[in-house]
Amino acid sequence: MTSVPVPVSVRAHAKINLDLRVLGMRPDGFHELRTVFQALSLHDLLECIPSPGPFSIECDTAGVPQGRSNLIWKAAQALWRALRREGDVRDMTVRLQKRIPLQAGLGGGSADAAAALLGLARAWGVRLQPSQFTDIAAGLGADVPFFLSGGTALGLGRGDEVYPLADLSRHWIVLLIPGFGVSTAEAYGWYDGERDLGRGQAIREPQYVPGPWPSRAAQMINDLEAPIARHYPEIEQMKLALRRAGALAAAMSGSGSTVFGLFQKRGDASTAVERLSGSGWRVVLTESLGRGDYARRSCPRVLSRRSVVV
């Protein structure tokens, strides 16, 4: 017997990459990666509201697609099919409060997709094994599986093979977000173009990243950073500004354009935010999340029907 759908809210948390190495090209045309993901407290909020009619997405943020190209829509359709339901997904509206910037290297779209899978499963009252969620997530995007578990994790393959690492100790993260975005396609296109021209990777010194990892897996080196910085020199300016503001280390996240700085004390991070507030860049203060905190904060919650405005 099919259960009656219930309204659900779920958080979609952002990430940074504490390290990102491009190891080469795969036979399937994707890049072979080794990366270290780190979940953040910064998050979007999704509300899955049962409503008769075709599936829909509601969002007031400019630039967010509300049709089938949105990963939330793709996640909903993939879950619908996995449940062996016929036709297109229906009778549900997802309301998205967008706080994670677009094209910023913070994984906002992928986080929304993972949150949609968890939230819709709870709204529909269905139970799936973790491996089933992972299989669906991997089909949506390379880093979507990471957002099912969060914390600090090693990503291999396309980034979709996720292995938990010892969590980074609590750190405060200052994000600098410029007025331009970088798409994943642009980032890897520029990287491939430099490789084809024979331009070698710049030698970068490992930076401070505390942790018990024997392999020193996270050294704040991002292979995509140099080619992107050649197109946008502002990347290096943001890194320098964060270091001058007291960051223990600074790097670009993912395919950009966000640059982040690590701080061990909230007071130091807050002082940096004040110093950088007039820089012309958007400045966001957030913190790292271990797997335990991530699981608690990203767990779908059933909403009171009285609190839902249709």
C-alpha positions in Angstrom: 0.0 0.0 0.0 1.4 3.4 -1.0 1.8 5.8 1.9 0.4 9.4 1.8 3.1 11.9 0.8 4.1 14.3 3.6 5.8 17.7 3.4 9.5 17.6 4.1 12.4 20.1 4.5 16.0 19.2 4.0 19.3 21.1 3.9 21.7 20.9 1.0 25.2 21.8 2.4 28.1 23.3 0.3 31.6 21.9 0.0 35.1 23.0 -0.7 38.0 20.9 -2.1 40.9 20.8 0.3 42.9 19.3 -2.6 42.2 18.5 -6.2 44.5 16.7 -8.6 43.8 15.9 -12.2 45.5 12.5 -12.9 44.7 12.2 -16.6 41.9 11.3 -19.0 39.7 8.2 -18.6 38.6 6.0 -21.5 35.0 7.3 -21.0 36.2 10.9 -21.8 36.0 12.1 -18.2 39.0 13.3 -16.1 40.6 10.9 -13.5 40.6 12.8 -10.3 41.9 12.6 -6.7 40.3 15.2 -4.5 39.5 15.8 -0.8 36.0 17.1 -0.2 35.1 19.0 2.9 31.5 19.8 3.9 30.5 23.2 5.1 27.7 24.6 7.2 26.6 26.9 4.4 23.5 25.4 2.8 20.5 25.7 0.6 17.1 24.7 1.9 14.7 22.5 0.0 11.0 22.0 0.9 9.3 19.0 -0.8 5.6 19.9 -0.8 3.0 17.4 -2.0 0.8 19.1 -4.6 -1.4 17.7 -7.4 -0.2 18.0 -10.9 3.1 17.9 -12.7 6.4 18.1 -10.8 7.6 21.7 -10.4 10.5 23.7 -8.8 10.0 27.1 -7.3 13.0 29.4 -6.7 13.3 33.2 -6.6 17.1 33.3 -7.2 18.0 34.7 -10.7 19.9 32.2 -12.9 18.5 29.0 -11.3 16.7 26.9 -13.9 13.3 25.7 -12.8 12.8 23.1 -15.6 14.2 19.8 -16.5 17.8 21.0 -16.7 17.8 21.5 -12.9 19.6 18.7 -11.1 16.7 18.6 -8.6 14.4 17.7 -11.4 16.8 15.1 -12.7 17.1 13.6 -9.2 13.4 13.5 -8.8 12.9 11.7 -12.1 15.8 9.3 -11.4 14.3 8.4 -8.0 10.8 8.0 -9.6 12.1 5.6 -12.1 14.1 3.6 -9.4 10.8 3.2 -7.6 9.4 1.7 -10.8 6.8 4.4 -11.1 5.4 5.1 -14.6 5.6 8.3 -16.6 7.1 11.5 -15.4 7.4 12.4 -11.7 4.3 14.2 -10.5 2.3 15.5 -7.5 5.2 17.3 -5.8 6.7 20.8 -5.7 10.2 21.5 -4.5 10.7 25.0 -3.1 14.4 26.0 -3.2 15.9 28.7 -1.0 19.2 29.3 -2.7 22.1 30.4 -0.5 25.1 28.7 -2.2 26.3 30.8 -5.1 26.1 29.5 -8.6 29.2 28.5 -10.6 31.3 29.0 -7.5 33.0 25.6 -7.0 31.0 25.0 -3.9 28.9 22.1 -5.3 25.5 23.8 -4.9 23.7 22.0 -7.7 25.1 18.6 -6.7 24.2 19.2 -3.1 20.6 20.1 -4.1 20.4 16.9 -6.1 21.5 14.8 -3.2 19.2 16.6 -0.8 16.3 16.1 -3.3 16.9 12.3 -3.3 16.8 12.1 0.5 14.0 14.6 0.9 11.7 13.1 -1.7 12.3 9.5 -0.5 11.2 10.7 3.0 8.2 12.6 1.6 7.1 9.6 -0.4 7.6 7.3 2.6 10.0 4.9 0.7 13.1 3.3 2.1 16.2 2.6 0.0 19.5 1.1 0.9 22.5 3.5 1.0 24.0 1.7 -2.0 20.8 2.4 -4.0 21.0 6.1 -3.2 24.7 6.1 -4.2 24.0 4.4 -7.5 21.3 7.0 -8.3 23.5 9.9 -7.2 26.4 8.8 -9.3 24.2 8.9 -12.4 23.4 12.5 -11.7 26.9 14.0 -11.4 30.4 13.2 -10.3 30.3 14.7 -6.8 26.7 14.1 -6.0 27.5 10.9 -4.0 29.7 12.9 -1.6 26.7 14.9 -0.5 25.0 11.8 0.8 27.5 11.5 3.6 29.5 14.7 3.9 32.3 15.3 6.4 35.9 15.0 5.0 36.2 12.4 2.2 38.5 11.3 -0.5 37.0 11.3 -4.0 38.5 9.1 -6.7 37.6 8.2 -10.3 35.4 11.1 -11.6 35.1 12.1 -8.0 32.2 9.7 -7.6 34.1 7.0 -5.7 33.9 8.4 -2.2 35.9 7.1 0.8 35.6 8.7 4.3 38.7 10.2 5.8 39.3 11.3 9.4 37.3 14.5 9.7 39.1 17.9 9.6 39.1 19.4 13.0 36.6 22.2 13.4 37.8 25.1 11.3 36.2 28.4 10.3 36.1 29.1 6.6 36.1 32.5 5.0 34.8 32.4 1.4 35.6 35.1 -1.1 33.2 35.1 -4.1 34.0 37.3 -7.0 31.6 38.9 -9.5 32.2 36.2 -12.1 31.5 32.5 -12.2 33.4 29.6 -13.8 31.5 26.6 -15.3 33.0 23.2 -14.9 33.2 22.8 -18.7 35.2 26.0 -19.0 37.6 25.0 -16.2 38.4 21.6 -17.6 38.5 23.1 -21.2 41.2 25.6 -20.1 43.1 22.9 -18.2 43.0 20.6 -21.3 44.1 23.4 -23.6 47.2 24.1 -21.5 48.0 20.4 -21.4 47.7 20.1 -25.2 50.0 23.1 -25.6 52.6 21.3 -23.4 52.4 23.8 -20.5 53.3 21.9 -17.4 51.7 22.2 -14.0 53.1 25.0 -11.9 55.0 23.6 -8.9 53.0 24.5 -5.8 54.1 24.2 -2.2 51.8 22.2 0.1 50.0 24.4 2.5 48.9 23.9 6.1 46.1 21.4 6.5 45.9 19.8 10.0 44.9 16.2 10.1 46.1 12.7 10.9 46.2 11.5 7.3 49.4 9.6 6.8 49.4 10.2 3.1 49.0 14.0 3.6 46.1 13.7 1.2 45.0 17.3 1.6 47.7 19.8 0.9 45.6 22.7 -0.6 46.8 22.1 -4.1 44.3 22.5 -6.9 45.4 21.6 -10.4 42.6 23.7 -12.0 43.7 26.8 -10.2 46.6 27.9 -12.4 44.8 27.8 -15.8 41.7 29.5 -14.3 43.9 32.2 -12.7 45.5 32.9 -16.1 42.0 33.8 -17.4 41.0 35.5 -14.1 44.1 37.0 -12.3 41.6 38.0 -9.5 41.9 34.5 -8.2 45.5 35.1 -7.0 44.5 38.5 -5.6 41.8 36.8 -3.5 44.3 34.2 -2.2 46.7 37.0 -1.2 44.0 39.0 0.5 43.0 36.0 2.6 46.5 35.3 3.7 47.1 39.0 4.6 43.9 38.8 6.6 45.3 35.9 8.7 44.2 32.7 6.9 46.4 29.7 7.7 46.0 28.6 4.0 44.0 29.8 1.0 43.1 28.1 -2.3 40.5 28.0 -5.0 37.6 25.5 -4.5 36.9 23.0 -7.2 36.6 24.6 -10.6 36.1 28.1 -9.1 35.4 30.9 -8.8 35.3 30.8 -5.0 38.6 31.2 -3.0 38.5 30.1 0.6 40.7 30.6 3.7 41.1 28.3 6.7 41.1 29.7 10.3 41.3 27.8 13.5 39.6 30.4 15.6 36.2 32.1 15.0 37.5 35.4 16.3 40.3 35.4 13.7 37.9 34.5 10.9 35.4 37.2 12.0 38.2 39.8 12.0 39.2 38.7 8.5 35.6 39.1 7.3 35.6 42.7 8.7 38.9 43.5 6.9 37.7 42.0 3.6 34.1 43.4 3.7 35.0 46.5 1.6 37.0 44.5 -1.0 34.3 44.3 -3.6 34.1 40.6 -3.2 31.2 38.8 -1.5 32.5 37.6 1.9 30.9 34.6 3.6 31.8 33.1 7.0 31.0 29.4 7.5 32.6 26.4 9.2 33.6 22.8 8.5 31.2 20.0 9.3 32.3 16.5 10.3 30.2 13.5 9.3 28.2 13.3 12.5 27.2 17.0 12.4 26.5 16.7 8.7 24.2 13.7 9.2 22.2 15.5 11.8 21.9 18.8 9.9 21.1 17.2 6.5 18.5 14.7 7.8 15.1 15.3 6.2 12.5 16.7 8.6 8.7 16.3 8.2 6.9 19.7 8.2 3.7 20.4 10.0 1.0 20.7 7.4 -0.1 23.9 9.2 3.2 25.5 8.4 3.0 24.8 4.7 1.6 27.6 2.5 0.3 26.3 -0.7 
